[in-house]
Amino acid sequence: MNAGEKSVITVDAMGKPCPMPLLMLKKALKNSPEQILLLKSSDPHSQQDVSRYCQIHHLNCEMNKISDCEYHYLIES
């Protein structure tokens, strides 16, 4: 891996209700700064929570709705 490349760390919050996906994301960001995080969530409320959190903290966030009960967020600082 080159010095400029970042690894992707998966945060699996599937089956966890709000606010756990956001709390798990915060913990992962604290423990793995400068990494790309893939947050997987089944909670539909995570769309608003994660998007707003990323906005406030100036994080790039790309959300993909995999199905009605699965959402993936690619987050980069």
KOLRO-847380 format. One line per field, with one value per residue (C-alpha): x, y, z; residue number from 1; chain. Coordinates in steps of 0.001 Angstrom, whole numbers, plus 500000, padded with zeros to 6 digits. Each point is the difference from the previous one (the first is absolute). Layout:
<kemars>
X c(X,...)
Y c(Y,...)
Z c(Z,...)
gutor c(NUM,...)
fidren c(A,...)
</kemars>
This chain:
<kemars>
X c(500000,501355,500268,497115,497641,497471,498609,496275,498776,496525,497726,497150,496965,497488,497130,500929,497332,500564,502269,502425,501085,501003,501748,501896,501019,501284,502061,501475,500908,501752,501897,500867,500608,500961,498325,497021,497095,497212,497069,497340,496657,496496,498424,498182,500529,503743,499602,499213,502297,503111,499478,499570,502972,502235,498795,500750,503471,500892,500309,499365,497089,498542,496812,498777,496642,500628,496419,497111,501856,503673,501914,503718,501917,503494,501545,503333,501545)
Y c(500000,503417,502742,501873,497019,499457,496646,499375,498988,498432,500914,497481,501490,497671,499151,502759,502654,503734,501511,497059,500421,503599,499110,497189,502429,502545,497330,498763,503551,500541,496699,500178,503600,500630,496783,499380,498462,497876,500131,497343,500673,498572,502942,502374,502880,499657,501840,503255,499437,499070,502616,502778,498870,499922,503455,501497,498413,500691,496349,498722,497564,497967,498096,496975,498392,496302,498982,501216,498722,500503,503244,500451,503197,500611,502627,501750,502786)
Z c(500000,499053,502596,498354,499981,502748,501012,500351,503438,500221,502898,500141,501773,498344,502351,502430,500705,500103,501348,499886,496331,500691,503268,498276,497237,502527,501762,496713,498953,503326,499824,496293,498957,496389,498821,497767,501892,498563,502401,499427,501679,499928,501871,497603,502466,499460,496680,501755,502993,498039,497278,502536,502096,496919,498956,503405,500140,496348,499051,496491,500104,497162,500860,498050,500673,499437,500866,502144,503055,499104,499599,499340,500724,498663,502264,499547,502022)
gutor c(1,2,3,4,5,6,7,8,9,10,11,12,13,14,15,16,17,18,19,20,21,22,23,24,25,26,27,28,29,30,31,32,33,34,35,36,37,38,39,40,41,42,43,44,45,46,47,48,49,50,51,52,53,54,55,56,57,58,59,60,61,62,63,64,65,66,67,68,69,70,71,72,73,74,75,76,77)
fidren c(A,A,A,A,A,A,A,A,A,A,A,A,A,A,A,A,A,A,A,A,A,A,A,A,A,A,A,A,A,A,A,A,A,A,A,A,A,A,A,A,A,A,A,A,A,A,A,A,A,A,A,A,A,A,A,A,A,A,A,A,A,A,A,A,A,A,A,A,A,A,A,A,A,A,A,A,A)
</kemars>
